[in-house]
Amino acid sequence: MLPKDKIDRINALAKKSKTVGLTDAEKVEQQALRQEYLEAFRRDFRKTLDSIEIVDMKH
């Protein structure tokens, strides 16, 4: 997962976006952080799925 400071920044930008709006530079930063978050989430989720072992209880 992403470091807490990056997640905090994503949340701060989201809140600012809903209240006063973002500058063009902040919009670019927000998009980059969101992309980084999604990549980390997918990577961690894939690791979790890869570690699952299916056991057939019928035999």
Residue, then its C-alpha position, 0 to 999 in steps of 0.5 A: m500500500l502507499p505510505k500514509d503521507k501520500i494517502d493523506r495528500i490524496n484525501a486532502l486534494a479530494k476535499k479541496s476539490k469539493t470545496v474550493g477547487l484545484t489548480d491545474a497543477e493540483k489536478v495533475e498531482q491528484q491524477a498521478l497519486r490516484q494512479e499510483y494508489l490503484e497500481a499499489f492496490r492491484r499489486d497487493f490484491r494480486k499477491t493476495l489472490d496468488s497466495i490463496e490455495i483452493v482445497d477440494m473437500k469432496h475427496 
